[in-house]
Amino acid sequence: MKAEVYWHTGQIDKENRQQRNNHNSFVIWFTGLSGSGKSTLANAVEKELFDTDHNVVTLDGDNIRHGLCSDLGFSENDRHENIRRIGEVAKLFVESGSIVLAAFVSPYEEDREQIRNLLNDGEFYEVFCDCDLKVCESRDPKGIYKRARKGEIANFTGISAPYESPSNPDIRINSAEQTIEEEVDMVMQLLNTRNLISV
């Protein structure tokens, strides 16, 4: 940190914002292979929370790479930096009193743990969208698995780059076996059990 850079503390803190919103602020981190159902689930949970008057925002992998991380590729170093930036953005939203739904492949456990450690206890919940690679490939809505198999896309997670499964996720989802309604219910049950949201 540069000596001339200071942290400025405002008059309104996170607790003030949470109190006004009538719910806690935290991150639900959806991780899994491309096509495993991360974004679909995050968007469905967002609607459920929004419709019940919660202050919620979804951060999606493709969307973030259109702007904040448009300068990054898919090398291992770029992947680390991509998740680091997203973690800092997620933390700012948490400080603003928002619920953050983050849907990213985030293949490295080290990176996901870095985000967990960036936040306070009780502010990070990991949802592992554990879907078989064959199922993800059969969906392939963007045709990227086919391109990766042909060698047209380098460092593609699950094909030519590794994916490190979470060792102890808060929720394990399998979109090949569960309906989206069942998945959303699992997430909402977690939030209710932890008294994180207003009901």
C-alpha atoms as an extended CHARMM CRD file, in Angstrom:
* protein
*
       199  EXT
         1         1  MET       CA              0.0000000000        0.0000000000        0.0000000000  PROA      1               0.0000000000
         2         2  LYS       CA              1.3560000000        3.4170000000       -0.9600000000  PROA      2               0.0000000000
         3         3  ALA       CA              2.0870000000        5.7610000000        1.9410000000  PROA      3               0.0000000000
         4         4  GLU       CA             -0.0400000000        8.5250000000        0.4320000000  PROA      4               0.0000000000
         5         5  VAL       CA             -3.1430000000        6.3220000000        0.1710000000  PROA      5               0.0000000000
         6         6  TYR       CA             -5.4920000000        6.4780000000        3.1570000000  PROA      6               0.0000000000
         7         7  TRP       CA             -8.7310000000        4.7020000000        4.0340000000  PROA      7               0.0000000000
         8         8  HSD       CA            -11.5810000000        7.1620000000        4.6020000000  PROA      8               0.0000000000
         9         9  THR       CA            -14.3230000000        6.1080000000        6.9940000000  PROA      9               0.0000000000
        10        10  GLY       CA            -17.7790000000        7.5360000000        6.3580000000  PROA      10              0.0000000000
        11        11  GLN       CA            -20.4520000000        8.4700000000        8.8680000000  PROA      11              0.0000000000
        12        12  ILE       CA            -22.7260000000        5.6080000000        7.7950000000  PROA      12              0.0000000000
        13        13  ASP       CA            -21.3610000000        2.1380000000        8.4310000000  PROA      13              0.0000000000
        14        14  LYS       CA            -22.3470000000       -1.3410000000        7.2960000000  PROA      14              0.0000000000
        15        15  GLU       CA            -24.4420000000       -1.9800000000       10.3870000000  PROA      15              0.0000000000
        16        16  ASN       CA            -26.4760000000        1.1860000000        9.7540000000  PROA      16              0.0000000000
        17        17  ARG       CA            -27.2000000000        0.0070000000        6.2120000000  PROA      17              0.0000000000
        18        18  GLN       CA            -28.0990000000       -3.5100000000        7.3310000000  PROA      18              0.0000000000
        19        19  GLN       CA            -30.4700000000       -2.1310000000        9.9300000000  PROA      19              0.0000000000
        20        20  ARG       CA            -32.2400000000        0.0320000000        7.3460000000  PROA      20              0.0000000000
        21        21  ASN       CA            -32.4470000000       -2.9000000000        4.9010000000  PROA      21              0.0000000000
        22        22  ASN       CA            -33.7170000000       -5.1950000000        7.6650000000  PROA      22              0.0000000000
        23        23  HSD       CA            -31.2820000000       -7.9670000000        6.6790000000  PROA      23              0.0000000000
        24        24  ASN       CA            -27.6240000000       -8.9030000000        6.8400000000  PROA      24              0.0000000000
        25        25  SER       CA            -25.2230000000       -8.3220000000        3.9670000000  PROA      25              0.0000000000
        26        26  PHE       CA            -23.0950000000      -11.1970000000        2.7100000000  PROA      26              0.0000000000
        27        27  VAL       CA            -21.8120000000      -13.0660000000       -0.3440000000  PROA      27              0.0000000000
        28        28  ILE       CA            -23.1670000000      -16.2850000000       -1.7820000000  PROA      28              0.0000000000
        29        29  TRP       CA            -20.4430000000      -17.6070000000       -4.0560000000  PROA      29              0.0000000000
        30        30  PHE       CA            -21.6440000000      -19.9960000000       -6.7980000000  PROA      30              0.0000000000
        31        31  THR       CA            -18.7760000000      -22.0330000000       -8.2370000000  PROA      31              0.0000000000
        32        32  GLY       CA            -18.6410000000      -24.8460000000      -10.7760000000  PROA      32              0.0000000000
        33        33  LEU       CA            -17.8290000000      -25.7070000000      -14.3600000000  PROA      33              0.0000000000
        34        34  SER       CA            -19.2080000000      -23.7180000000      -17.2680000000  PROA      34              0.0000000000
        35        35  GLY       CA            -22.7300000000      -24.9940000000      -17.8730000000  PROA      35              0.0000000000
        36        36  SER       CA            -23.1930000000      -26.3070000000      -14.3340000000  PROA      36              0.0000000000
        37        37  GLY       CA            -26.0740000000      -23.9140000000      -13.6370000000  PROA      37              0.0000000000
        38        38  LYS       CA            -24.3580000000      -21.1980000000      -11.5940000000  PROA      38              0.0000000000
        39        39  SER       CA            -25.8320000000      -18.1790000000      -13.3410000000  PROA      39              0.0000000000
        40        40  THR       CA            -29.2680000000      -19.7630000000      -13.7060000000  PROA      40              0.0000000000
        41        41  LEU       CA            -29.4070000000      -20.4650000000       -9.9780000000  PROA      41              0.0000000000
        42        42  ALA       CA            -27.9670000000      -17.0880000000       -8.9710000000  PROA      42              0.0000000000
        43        43  ASN       CA            -30.5410000000      -15.2660000000      -11.1040000000  PROA      43              0.0000000000
        44        44  ALA       CA            -33.3860000000      -17.3400000000       -9.6560000000  PROA      44              0.0000000000
        45        45  VAL       CA            -32.2250000000      -16.6780000000       -6.0970000000  PROA      45              0.0000000000
        46        46  GLU       CA            -31.8630000000      -12.9820000000       -6.9240000000  PROA      46              0.0000000000
        47        47  LYS       CA            -35.4910000000      -12.8120000000       -8.0590000000  PROA      47              0.0000000000
        48        48  GLU       CA            -36.6750000000      -14.6330000000       -4.9370000000  PROA      48              0.0000000000
        49        49  LEU       CA            -34.7880000000      -12.2200000000       -2.6980000000  PROA      49              0.0000000000
        50        50  PHE       CA            -35.7360000000       -9.1350000000       -4.6970000000  PROA      50              0.0000000000
        51        51  ASP       CA            -39.4110000000      -10.1050000000       -4.6540000000  PROA      51              0.0000000000
        52        52  THR       CA            -39.2480000000      -10.3530000000       -0.8530000000  PROA      52              0.0000000000
        53        53  ASP       CA            -37.7870000000       -6.8390000000       -0.4880000000  PROA      53              0.0000000000
        54        54  HSD       CA            -34.1050000000       -7.6850000000       -0.0560000000  PROA      54              0.0000000000
        55        55  ASN       CA            -31.3310000000       -5.4840000000       -1.3920000000  PROA      55              0.0000000000
        56        56  VAL       CA            -29.5360000000       -7.9120000000       -3.7280000000  PROA      56              0.0000000000
        57        57  VAL       CA            -27.1760000000       -7.8270000000       -6.7020000000  PROA      57              0.0000000000
        58        58  THR       CA            -25.7680000000      -10.5490000000       -8.9620000000  PROA      58              0.0000000000
        59        59  LEU       CA            -22.1870000000      -10.4860000000      -10.2310000000  PROA      59              0.0000000000
        60        60  ASP       CA            -21.8100000000      -12.7910000000      -13.2350000000  PROA      60              0.0000000000
        61        61  GLY       CA            -18.5750000000      -14.0190000000      -14.7900000000  PROA      61              0.0000000000
        62        62  ASP       CA            -19.2830000000      -13.0720000000      -18.4050000000  PROA      62              0.0000000000
        63        63  ASN       CA            -20.7410000000       -9.6960000000      -17.4610000000  PROA      63              0.0000000000
        64        64  ILE       CA            -17.7240000000       -8.7530000000      -15.3310000000  PROA      64              0.0000000000
        65        65  ARG       CA            -15.3630000000       -9.6010000000      -18.1900000000  PROA      65              0.0000000000
        66        66  HSD       CA            -17.1670000000       -7.0960000000      -20.4260000000  PROA      66              0.0000000000
        67        67  GLY       CA            -16.0000000000       -4.2150000000      -18.2590000000  PROA      67              0.0000000000
        68        68  LEU       CA            -14.0610000000       -4.4690000000      -15.0030000000  PROA      68              0.0000000000
        69        69  CYS       CA            -11.9350000000       -7.3940000000      -16.2000000000  PROA      69              0.0000000000
        70        70  SER       CA            -12.0130000000       -6.8510000000      -19.9670000000  PROA      70              0.0000000000
        71        71  ASP       CA             -8.2240000000       -6.5460000000      -19.9540000000  PROA      71              0.0000000000
        72        72  LEU       CA             -7.7370000000      -10.0690000000      -18.5910000000  PROA      72              0.0000000000
        73        73  GLY       CA             -7.3740000000      -13.3370000000      -20.4430000000  PROA      73              0.0000000000
        74        74  PHE       CA             -7.6570000000      -16.8870000000      -19.1080000000  PROA      74              0.0000000000
        75        75  SER       CA             -4.1150000000      -17.6840000000      -18.0530000000  PROA      75              0.0000000000
        76        76  GLU       CA             -3.6830000000      -18.8790000000      -14.4800000000  PROA      76              0.0000000000
        77        77  ASN       CA             -2.4000000000      -15.4580000000      -13.3970000000  PROA      77              0.0000000000
        78        78  ASP       CA             -5.2700000000      -13.6600000000      -15.1180000000  PROA      78              0.0000000000
        79        79  ARG       CA             -7.7890000000      -15.9890000000      -13.4940000000  PROA      79              0.0000000000
        80        80  HSD       CA             -6.3270000000      -15.1840000000      -10.0720000000  PROA      80              0.0000000000
        81        81  GLU       CA             -6.5180000000      -11.4510000000      -10.7870000000  PROA      81              0.0000000000
        82        82  ASN       CA            -10.0670000000      -11.7690000000      -12.1230000000  PROA      82              0.0000000000
        83        83  ILE       CA            -11.2840000000      -13.3370000000       -8.8810000000  PROA      83              0.0000000000
        84        84  ARG       CA             -9.2520000000      -10.9130000000       -6.7530000000  PROA      84              0.0000000000
        85        85  ARG       CA            -10.9730000000       -7.9350000000       -8.3860000000  PROA      85              0.0000000000
        86        86  ILE       CA            -14.4000000000       -9.5340000000       -8.0520000000  PROA      86              0.0000000000
        87        87  GLY       CA            -13.7350000000      -10.1820000000       -4.3790000000  PROA      87              0.0000000000
        88        88  GLU       CA            -12.9480000000       -6.5220000000       -3.7810000000  PROA      88              0.0000000000
        89        89  VAL       CA            -16.1350000000       -5.4770000000       -5.5900000000  PROA      89              0.0000000000
        90        90  ALA       CA            -18.1750000000       -8.0110000000       -3.6170000000  PROA      90              0.0000000000
        91        91  LYS       CA            -16.7440000000       -6.6390000000       -0.3740000000  PROA      91              0.0000000000
        92        92  LEU       CA            -17.7870000000       -3.1020000000       -1.3320000000  PROA      92              0.0000000000
        93        93  PHE       CA            -21.3330000000       -4.3010000000       -1.9680000000  PROA      93              0.0000000000
        94        94  VAL       CA            -21.3610000000       -6.0680000000        1.4040000000  PROA      94              0.0000000000
        95        95  GLU       CA            -20.2180000000       -2.8390000000        3.0420000000  PROA      95              0.0000000000
        96        96  SER       CA            -23.1290000000       -1.0990000000        1.2940000000  PROA      96              0.0000000000
        97        97  GLY       CA            -25.5500000000       -3.4880000000        3.0070000000  PROA      97              0.0000000000
        98        98  SER       CA            -26.2890000000       -5.6090000000       -0.0530000000  PROA      98              0.0000000000
        99        99  ILE       CA            -26.6090000000       -9.3400000000       -0.5570000000  PROA      99              0.0000000000
       100       100  VAL       CA            -24.1530000000      -10.3630000000       -3.2780000000  PROA      100             0.0000000000
       101       101  LEU       CA            -24.7090000000      -13.3820000000       -5.5190000000  PROA      101             0.0000000000
       102       102  ALA       CA            -21.4390000000      -14.1400000000       -7.3010000000  PROA      102             0.0000000000
       103       103  ALA       CA            -21.5150000000      -16.6980000000      -10.1450000000  PROA      103             0.0000000000
       104       104  PHE       CA            -18.0010000000      -17.5370000000      -11.3340000000  PROA      104             0.0000000000
       105       105  VAL       CA            -16.2130000000      -20.7020000000      -12.4080000000  PROA      105             0.0000000000
       106       106  SER       CA            -13.4590000000      -19.6530000000       -9.9630000000  PROA      106             0.0000000000
       107       107  PRO       CA            -11.5280000000      -22.8970000000      -10.4820000000  PROA      107             0.0000000000
       108       108  TYR       CA             -8.9120000000      -22.4590000000       -7.7670000000  PROA      108             0.0000000000
       109       109  GLU       CA             -9.7490000000      -23.1590000000       -4.1340000000  PROA      109             0.0000000000
       110       110  GLU       CA             -7.0070000000      -20.7430000000       -3.0700000000  PROA      110             0.0000000000
       111       111  ASP       CA             -8.8510000000      -17.8770000000       -4.7690000000  PROA      111             0.0000000000
       112       112  ARG       CA            -12.1860000000      -18.7590000000       -3.2150000000  PROA      112             0.0000000000
       113       113  GLU       CA            -10.5650000000      -18.9470000000        0.2220000000  PROA      113             0.0000000000
       114       114  GLN       CA             -8.9730000000      -15.5470000000       -0.4090000000  PROA      114             0.0000000000
       115       115  ILE       CA            -12.4570000000      -14.0770000000       -0.9020000000  PROA      115             0.0000000000
       116       116  ARG       CA            -13.7170000000      -15.8020000000        2.2430000000  PROA      116             0.0000000000
       117       117  ASN       CA            -10.8010000000      -14.3170000000        4.2160000000  PROA      117             0.0000000000
       118       118  LEU       CA            -11.4760000000      -10.8750000000        2.7530000000  PROA      118             0.0000000000
       119       119  LEU       CA            -14.8620000000      -10.8400000000        4.4730000000  PROA      119             0.0000000000
       120       120  ASN       CA            -15.9330000000      -11.1470000000        8.0890000000  PROA      120             0.0000000000
       121       121  ASP       CA            -17.1310000000      -14.4040000000        9.6150000000  PROA      121             0.0000000000
       122       122  GLY       CA            -20.6450000000      -15.1820000000        8.4440000000  PROA      122             0.0000000000
       123       123  GLU       CA            -20.3550000000      -13.0920000000        5.2700000000  PROA      123             0.0000000000
       124       124  PHE       CA            -19.2940000000      -15.7940000000        2.7740000000  PROA      124             0.0000000000
       125       125  TYR       CA            -21.2860000000      -18.8580000000        1.7530000000  PROA      125             0.0000000000
       126       126  GLU       CA            -20.0870000000      -21.2460000000       -0.9290000000  PROA      126             0.0000000000
       127       127  VAL       CA            -22.5000000000      -23.0520000000       -3.2420000000  PROA      127             0.0000000000
       128       128  PHE       CA            -20.8730000000      -25.7740000000       -5.3290000000  PROA      128             0.0000000000
       129       129  CYS       CA            -22.7600000000      -26.4440000000       -8.5590000000  PROA      129             0.0000000000
       130       130  ASP       CA            -21.4620000000      -29.9930000000       -8.8730000000  PROA      130             0.0000000000
       131       131  CYS       CA            -22.5280000000      -31.0780000000      -12.3330000000  PROA      131             0.0000000000
       132       132  ASP       CA            -20.8370000000      -33.8430000000      -14.3270000000  PROA      132             0.0000000000
       133       133  LEU       CA            -18.5860000000      -32.6210000000      -17.1310000000  PROA      133             0.0000000000
       134       134  LYS       CA            -20.5040000000      -34.6750000000      -19.6990000000  PROA      134             0.0000000000
       135       135  VAL       CA            -23.7390000000      -32.9570000000      -18.7030000000  PROA      135             0.0000000000
       136       136  CYS       CA            -22.1080000000      -29.5220000000      -18.8740000000  PROA      136             0.0000000000
       137       137  GLU       CA            -20.7470000000      -30.3470000000      -22.3270000000  PROA      137             0.0000000000
       138       138  SER       CA            -24.1360000000      -31.5850000000      -23.5230000000  PROA      138             0.0000000000
       139       139  ARG       CA            -25.6570000000      -28.2200000000      -22.5950000000  PROA      139             0.0000000000
       140       140  ASP       CA            -22.8680000000      -26.0330000000      -23.9960000000  PROA      140             0.0000000000
       141       141  PRO       CA            -25.1690000000      -23.0640000000      -24.7350000000  PROA      141             0.0000000000
       142       142  LYS       CA            -22.2730000000      -20.9480000000      -26.0260000000  PROA      142             0.0000000000
       143       143  GLY       CA            -20.5310000000      -23.7170000000      -27.9680000000  PROA      143             0.0000000000
       144       144  ILE       CA            -17.3620000000      -23.2130000000      -25.9610000000  PROA      144             0.0000000000
       145       145  TYR       CA            -16.7830000000      -26.8330000000      -24.9850000000  PROA      145             0.0000000000
       146       146  LYS       CA            -16.7960000000      -27.8470000000      -28.6510000000  PROA      146             0.0000000000
       147       147  ARG       CA            -14.2710000000      -25.1290000000      -29.4040000000  PROA      147             0.0000000000
       148       148  ALA       CA            -12.1380000000      -26.1550000000      -26.4220000000  PROA      148             0.0000000000
       149       149  ARG       CA            -12.1760000000      -29.7930000000      -27.5600000000  PROA      149             0.0000000000
       150       150  LYS       CA            -10.9470000000      -28.6500000000      -30.9800000000  PROA      150             0.0000000000
       151       151  GLY       CA             -8.1130000000      -26.7130000000      -29.3570000000  PROA      151             0.0000000000
       152       152  GLU       CA             -9.5570000000      -23.3600000000      -30.3630000000  PROA      152             0.0000000000
       153       153  ILE       CA             -9.7680000000      -22.1830000000      -26.7350000000  PROA      153             0.0000000000
       154       154  ALA       CA             -6.6900000000      -22.5600000000      -24.5380000000  PROA      154             0.0000000000
       155       155  ASN       CA             -6.7470000000      -22.9820000000      -20.7500000000  PROA      155             0.0000000000
       156       156  PHE       CA            -10.3990000000      -23.9990000000      -20.6870000000  PROA      156             0.0000000000
       157       157  THR       CA            -11.5170000000      -25.2010000000      -17.2610000000  PROA      157             0.0000000000
       158       158  GLY       CA            -12.4590000000      -28.8620000000      -17.2140000000  PROA      158             0.0000000000
       159       159  ILE       CA            -10.7830000000      -29.5750000000      -20.5650000000  PROA      159             0.0000000000
       160       160  SER       CA             -7.2860000000      -28.1020000000      -20.6850000000  PROA      160             0.0000000000
       161       161  ALA       CA             -7.1760000000      -26.3700000000      -17.2920000000  PROA      161             0.0000000000
       162       162  PRO       CA             -8.0060000000      -27.7460000000      -13.8460000000  PROA      162             0.0000000000
       163       163  TYR       CA            -11.0410000000      -27.2310000000      -11.6400000000  PROA      163             0.0000000000
       164       164  GLU       CA            -10.4960000000      -27.6540000000       -7.9040000000  PROA      164             0.0000000000
       165       165  SER       CA            -13.7550000000      -28.7230000000       -6.2810000000  PROA      165             0.0000000000
       166       166  PRO       CA            -14.6610000000      -27.0770000000       -2.9500000000  PROA      166             0.0000000000
       167       167  SER       CA            -13.5970000000      -29.2370000000       -0.0200000000  PROA      167             0.0000000000
       168       168  ASN       CA            -16.4020000000      -28.1280000000        2.2690000000  PROA      168             0.0000000000
       169       169  PRO       CA            -19.1140000000      -26.0830000000        0.5080000000  PROA      169             0.0000000000
       170       170  ASP       CA            -22.1130000000      -24.7790000000        2.4230000000  PROA      170             0.0000000000
       171       171  ILE       CA            -24.3850000000      -26.2840000000       -0.2410000000  PROA      171             0.0000000000
       172       172  ARG       CA            -23.7600000000      -28.8390000000       -2.9680000000  PROA      172             0.0000000000
       173       173  ILE       CA            -26.1320000000      -28.5700000000       -5.9550000000  PROA      173             0.0000000000
       174       174  ASN       CA            -26.5270000000      -30.9360000000       -8.9020000000  PROA      174             0.0000000000
       175       175  SER       CA            -28.5820000000      -29.2880000000      -11.6080000000  PROA      175             0.0000000000
       176       176  ALA       CA            -28.7010000000      -32.5430000000      -13.5920000000  PROA      176             0.0000000000
       177       177  GLU       CA            -30.7260000000      -34.1450000000      -10.7970000000  PROA      177             0.0000000000
       178       178  GLN       CA            -32.5210000000      -31.2280000000       -9.1290000000  PROA      178             0.0000000000
       179       179  THR       CA            -35.0640000000      -28.7580000000      -10.4210000000  PROA      179             0.0000000000
       180       180  ILE       CA            -34.3180000000      -25.0510000000      -10.2360000000  PROA      180             0.0000000000
       181       181  GLU       CA            -37.1210000000      -24.7390000000       -7.6720000000  PROA      181             0.0000000000
       182       182  GLU       CA            -35.4350000000      -27.3340000000       -5.4550000000  PROA      182             0.0000000000
       183       183  GLU       CA            -32.1020000000      -25.5760000000       -5.8080000000  PROA      183             0.0000000000
       184       184  VAL       CA            -33.5200000000      -22.1760000000       -4.8800000000  PROA      184             0.0000000000
       185       185  ASP       CA            -35.2660000000      -23.7410000000       -1.8970000000  PROA      185             0.0000000000
       186       186  MET       CA            -31.9460000000      -25.1640000000       -0.6610000000  PROA      186             0.0000000000
       187       187  VAL       CA            -30.3090000000      -21.7470000000       -0.8090000000  PROA      187             0.0000000000
       188       188  MET       CA            -33.2430000000      -20.0230000000        0.8760000000  PROA      188             0.0000000000
       189       189  GLN       CA            -33.2910000000      -22.6490000000        3.6230000000  PROA      189             0.0000000000
       190       190  LEU       CA            -29.6240000000      -21.9480000000        4.3260000000  PROA      190             0.0000000000
       191       191  LEU       CA            -30.2560000000      -18.2130000000        4.5780000000  PROA      191             0.0000000000
       192       192  ASN       CA            -33.2650000000      -18.7090000000        6.8300000000  PROA      192             0.0000000000
       193       193  THR       CA            -31.4450000000      -21.1850000000        9.0560000000  PROA      193             0.0000000000
       194       194  ARG       CA            -28.5680000000      -18.7420000000        9.5270000000  PROA      194             0.0000000000
       195       195  ASN       CA            -31.0210000000      -15.8520000000       10.1730000000  PROA      195             0.0000000000
       196       196  LEU       CA            -29.4280000000      -13.8730000000        7.3540000000  PROA      196             0.0000000000
       197       197  ILE       CA            -32.5840000000      -12.5630000000        5.7270000000  PROA      197             0.0000000000
       198       198  SER       CA            -35.9240000000      -11.0930000000        6.7520000000  PROA      198             0.0000000000
       199       199  VAL       CA            -38.8930000000      -13.4440000000        6.3310000000  PROA      199             0.0000000000
